[in-house]
Amino acid sequence: MANYNRNVSERVNREREAHDEHDVLGENIRVKQRFPHVSSSPTIMRMEKDILAFTDNLKGLRILDLGCGHGEQSLRFLQNGAAFVAGIDISMNYIDSARQSISEAGFPENTFHCCVMDAHQMDFEDHSFDMVIGRGILHHLDLAVSLAEIQRVLKVGGRAVFMEPLAANPLLKVFRYLTPKARSMDEKPLSIQDLAMIDSHWQVNNTYYGLVSAPLAMCTSLLMPENTTNAILRFADWLEQKFNHIKILQPLNQYVVLNLMRPKDAL
Ligand SMILES: C[S@@+](CC[C@H](N)C(=O)[O-])C[C@H]1O[C@@H](n2cnc3c(N)ncnc32)[C@H](O)[C@@H]1O
């Protein structure tokens, strides 16, 4: 089993500083707004629909929103019937804002718990949650340590769903290189080796998005900004659904949605 050690602890401190003092999340959103076709492309709309399908009926379930940021997802989980939502994040600023937005929406205090907590060593009891969900969090963490911790807090047969960026697409690599302020020093989009490691510890059913459409949407955002739902992106979406059946191409996508079942023999 992977261990929490000094390297992880130093990493978490750097991550906290990046978010609390430099608002990396805010900068990331600002950079993405310069390429609006990426987030409005048919491919990303399809991905959002697929993610929503995992969480449209959470009636009676206990959900953990890992790296909850400002808590938009946590709020949606409560609105979708979750009995209890825990939102954890390393940034005090984001947690304050998450707490405020959920309280303002009128949910009683005993239905949610937003707090500053490190995803590598959580205060929750074993088998506390039916689902663990996160957007863009695993690639900020030590994967081996955090995945072991996620398995610990999940109920037997529980599910974990994560939307994460992938490392291998050359154009997206250049984009990341050119926008350093929009990311923290330690974050690392998932590599082929990371995907293989996840595969060896979970029952996995992944879906991939943005192989063709992400680089094209960056170009059309600059070249034809008014034309948001252009035919090029619709064609790209059709094309990449064909290409994404080819396993070797999957890591070249922009995002993976990891749909993970906790194996029964996990510790
Ligand atoms: C890319 S942001 C995503 C935030 C949110 N899920 C969203 O979609 O807006 C990554 C988040 O992970 C949080 N984070 C980073 N390291 C963490 C850790 N060790 N434990 C808990 N949260 C962490 C950051 O503070 C940040 O809010």
PDBQT file of the ligand as one rigid body, heavy atoms in Angstrom, charges set to zero:
ROOT
HETATM    1  C1  LIG A 301      -8.533  21.948 -11.127  1.00  0.00    +0.000 C 
HETATM    2  S1  LIG A 301      -9.159  22.358  -9.544  1.00  0.00    +0.000 S 
HETATM    3  C2  LIG A 301     -10.796  21.667  -9.663  1.00  0.00    +0.000 C 
HETATM    4  C3  LIG A 301     -11.776  22.233  -8.689  1.00  0.00    +0.000 C 
HETATM    5  C4  LIG A 301     -13.221  21.755  -8.842  1.00  0.00    +0.000 C 
HETATM    6  N1  LIG A 301     -13.329  20.319  -8.782  1.00  0.00    +0.000 N 
HETATM    7  C5  LIG A 301     -13.816  22.283 -10.115  1.00  0.00    +0.000 C 
HETATM    8  O1  LIG A 301     -14.125  21.497 -11.015  1.00  0.00    +0.000 OA
HETATM    9  O2  LIG A 301     -13.967  23.501 -10.235  1.00  0.00    +0.000 OA
HETATM   10  C6  LIG A 301      -8.301  21.244  -8.455  1.00  0.00    +0.000 C 
HETATM   11  C7  LIG A 301      -8.719  21.396  -7.007  1.00  0.00    +0.000 C 
HETATM   12  O3  LIG A 301      -8.025  20.429  -6.224  1.00  0.00    +0.000 OA
HETATM   13  C8  LIG A 301      -7.719  21.015  -4.974  1.00  0.00    +0.000 C 
HETATM   14  N2  LIG A 301      -6.617  20.229  -4.373  1.00  0.00    +0.000 N 
HETATM   15  C9  LIG A 301      -5.339  20.151  -4.752  1.00  0.00    +0.000 A 
HETATM   16  N3  LIG A 301      -4.647  19.333  -3.950  1.00  0.00    +0.000 NA
HETATM   17  C10 LIG A 301      -5.518  18.847  -3.043  1.00  0.00    +0.000 A 
HETATM   18  C11 LIG A 301      -5.411  17.936  -1.939  1.00  0.00    +0.000 A 
HETATM   19  N4  LIG A 301      -4.250  17.370  -1.616  1.00  0.00    +0.000 N 
HETATM   20  N5  LIG A 301      -6.514  17.658  -1.226  1.00  0.00    +0.000 NA
HETATM   21  C12 LIG A 301      -7.711  18.231  -1.528  1.00  0.00    +0.000 A 
HETATM   22  N6  LIG A 301      -7.882  19.110  -2.554  1.00  0.00    +0.000 NA
HETATM   23  C13 LIG A 301      -6.792  19.423  -3.301  1.00  0.00    +0.000 A 
HETATM   24  C14 LIG A 301      -7.341  22.435  -5.344  1.00  0.00    +0.000 C 
HETATM   25  O4  LIG A 301      -7.354  23.318  -4.252  1.00  0.00    +0.000 OA
HETATM   26  C15 LIG A 301      -8.385  22.761  -6.408  1.00  0.00    +0.000 C 
HETATM   27  O5  LIG A 301      -9.550  23.298  -5.868  1.00  0.00    +0.000 OA
ENDROOT
TORSDOF 0
